[in-house]
Structure formats: C-alpha cells, structure tokens
C-alpha cells in the first residue's frame, strides 16, 4: 500500500476527514496525469516540500527549527489539548508538538492547495493521523467555523495556533487572512472564559428585565420601512465618535439614525436622540442603554438572544451568539440567521433589512485611537480595561493580546494600529459588505480602511419625514425559562455536579467541565448561580 493510501485509510476513521480525502484523491489523480508545481520527499526525518524552486521547509536543520518554533508558540503553557496548523508545508512541526505535548488530542490542519496536500501525504506515513482533521481547499470562514464548533471554549487556554509563514509563498492572501482570522477566533474563545466571569450576571439580568417588560420590538416591525428613500446612519461606539458628533447632529434630520447599543449613551449625553437603538450585544457591558431607551421613549430593536429571535412569526431570525447557556433556555437552539462577528457587523446586516438608500457608518473604527477601542462615554469602554496590556495579573495576558499592534491604514492613507480581534472583525465586515447591494459609506477618515466602504463627503442631507413603525413585541418562551431555571436551581441546591457539568456556567467554567474543582469552590460558584436565578425568577414574579 502506498504512503498516500495508508494515510487516507487512517484519516477515514474520523468522518470529518471525508471531504478532505475526496479532495486529495482528486488532486493525486490530476498530478499523475499533468504533474504539479509542488514536490515533497522524505529526508532526515522531515518531509521537504518546495513550490517550484522555493523551499517551504528549512533546508538546514528542520527538526531543531520545529522544536524551537513549538517552544515559542507554546511558551508558558503547561498543557496543549488542541492545535491548529495553517499550511501543510511543514508537518514536522506536528511531530515536534506531539513530542513536547503527547496529551494533545486534537490536531486541525488547514491547507488551501489540494495539490500540496496530495504531494505531502504521498511522501511519508504520519503516525498521528488518528487525532488529526484536515481541512483542504475550504474557505476561511468554514475553517474558522469548524474550529469554533470542535474546540470548546474551556479549552481556549490549552489551544495553540501554529502559522506557517512560508505558506504565503504560494497563496499569500489566503494564509494572511486565515492567520488573522484564527488569531481573532482564539482570542474570542479565551475571552469567553475571562470576560464572562466579570460580566455574565448581566446576561441573566437582561433576560429577566426584558421578559418582565416585554418592550423589545420584533424586527418584523422594521423590515423594509425606509423603502429605499432615505439613508440609514449606523452609529458605532468607536473612539472616533467624539469627532463626528456635530456632523451627526447636522445630518440627523435627513437620515434614519440607528445607534448601536454601544453608542447610545454617547449620543444621549451629547443631546442627540437616535430614531432607534439596535441592541446586538445584549447589554454585555452594561444595561444602562435599556433604561435610557425606555425612559426616553426611543424604540429598542432587539437582535440578541438575550432579547429574542422572533418566535411568534416567520420573519428573519437575528442571532448574535456568545455561547452562553442562559439565552438557550428561552430561544431556539438552531437559529435561522447566524449573526457572528462584531456588534457593528450585526447592526449593519440587520440595518440593511430596513431597505435604506445607503448605509453610512459612524465610529466604525476597527482600530485603536489613543489606546482605546470605544468612546469614553460608551457603556462598553470597560472592555479596553479588561483587555488592556496594563492589566498584567491576568494569566491570559499574553494569549489574549497576541497579534496586537497590527498595522493598518486609515482613509487618509495614514498608519493606524489594530489588534487581532479588531482585524478579524474588519475582515468579517468586508465580507458582509461584499455581499450587500446597498452602498456603504463611512464618516470617519481616521477609521481603519474597510474594503468596499468609501469615505462620505460632507454634503448635507435634505430633511425627510421618518416612518413610525407599529410596535410588534417579541414573544419569548417564558414558561420554558421557568421550567429550565427550576431544574438548574434544583441541581445547584443539591450540589449535583453531574447535572452541572453540561452547563456553560458563568463562573469557573473550566473546573466544572474538567471536574478538577475543589468542594468549597464548587459550593461558592453554585451559590452564585443559585442566587442569580432566584433574582431573575423573583423579578418576573415567579413563585
């Protein structure tokens, strides 16, 4: 049996490899008839790969180089359970990783070129394929989605991403985008373990708040209301918002002003009343925008699971997932309309369904300005503190800030600084804009340049008569929340650890999942959850 057939037989044991196997077989057959620009051969324990005359593996001491590379990528880690490799030009890196971390149980290898994959798998037999998944020729979005689905949040601090810089020799755009997206993906995974600890109780409070008042408007009430006759201005919470406040005040009468929840406090503080606030973050950083909207009579359009996919009608379901379990108590497990990405991306996608003549972005910066990512008046500016390099005591500091200080260009052609997460969000926004038919403009020349988004001129907008849609409230499965909360409270009260391990708890999720927790910590965390649930039930008037 050839090396290729031996390797493919090993990969068959995991059904997630079936597509890659078919792709590699097709490429191998094509190589057999027409040849390939890639070559691979086994030499001194490593598979040497070249693209034309350009080597994709060091020709000097690749095994030593691999050990050094793995040590650098895995610095300060006591364990590695999941590893993601971009590019198949250096699979000896996988050997080095397994030698250093034999407990690594999941290896994901991403390669754009099926020809290269076929050449490498034909050159040698790899003993670790029983724990490997190959993604061959897949889009960046599908690769990141796969990693997101199969790497649990609680494994973020034991997951490592190993980029192959030489892969850019043959497909620079793909691997540059992939490395950026993977870096942002891992940072968001890790944030699910850290930021939730600080802010998660507010998710539960927001669910109770909205259920109690049922004031959130269903998106069906807003679909198509602008009828292509007026611009839609979407105001983000970026730090540049302070520079365009007066311009926003000037054009507010000529456009429908839709404020993301992260910017509503800034606008109200400046005396600008938005026509509606779109809450895509569920009050993740604060609940102040909820009360401010209700007290001011400003319509609140809700798109987050903390407020509601529309259960009562057959219209679009808007969903922005941070993976918390609490929202799943109320809403469908399989949303019809995934809303991944930044808060602003969600607002733009949802705003497009209002059918505006164009979309104008304000404070959609996707970069740092004076070391800040949000306006000081924004409720979400606290994230700058949590993710700040100044917050040294967090063990996540090195991981969460990897890829920060990434260079970008603003609309004036000047360099700006962004981060791995913001760069990933900007990439998602670019893909979103590319799929839209409505023109998208921006007001801020100091924002990081977004492909497909042009800088708006300063011409005034003529006044328009704005529509007043009928309020259609969301209907939420309140009884389901009562029932599920009752089950959880019962399990917590009995200290039933087995029942709790399946929950995505807001506190110390790793000990619950891995069952490495101490009795006193279990009691403390269970008590917090119990008290939070009791508070929500009480606010709803439930017995």
Buried (B, 14 or more C-beta within 10 A) or exposed (E): EEBBBBBBEBBEEBEBBEBBBEBBBEBBEBBEEEEBBBBBEEEEEBBBBBBEEEBBBBEEEBBEBBBEBBEEBBEEBEEBBBBBBBBBBBBBBBBBBBEBBEEBEBBBBBBBBBBBBBBBBBBBBBEBBEBBBBBBBBBBBEBBBBBBEEBBBBBBBBBBBBBBBBBBBBBEEBBBBBBBBBBBBBBBBBBBBBBBBBBBBBBBBBBBBBBEEEBBBBBBBBBEBBEEEBBBBBBBBBBBBBBBBEBBEEBBEBBBBBBBBBBBBBBBEBEBEBBBBBBBBBBBBBBBBBEBBEEEEBBBBBBBBBBBBBBEBEBBBBBBBBBBBBBBBBBEEEBEBEBBBBBBBBBBBBBBBBBBBBBBBBBBBBBBBEEBBBBEBBBBBBBBEBBBEEBEEBEBBEBBBBBBEBEBEBBEEEEBBBBBBBBBBBBBBBBBBEEEEBBBBBBBBBBBBBEBBEBBEEEEBEEBEBBEBEEBBBEBBBEEBBEBBEEBBEBBEEEEBEBBBEBBBBBBBBBBBEEEBEEEEBEEBBBBBBEBBBBBBEBBEBE
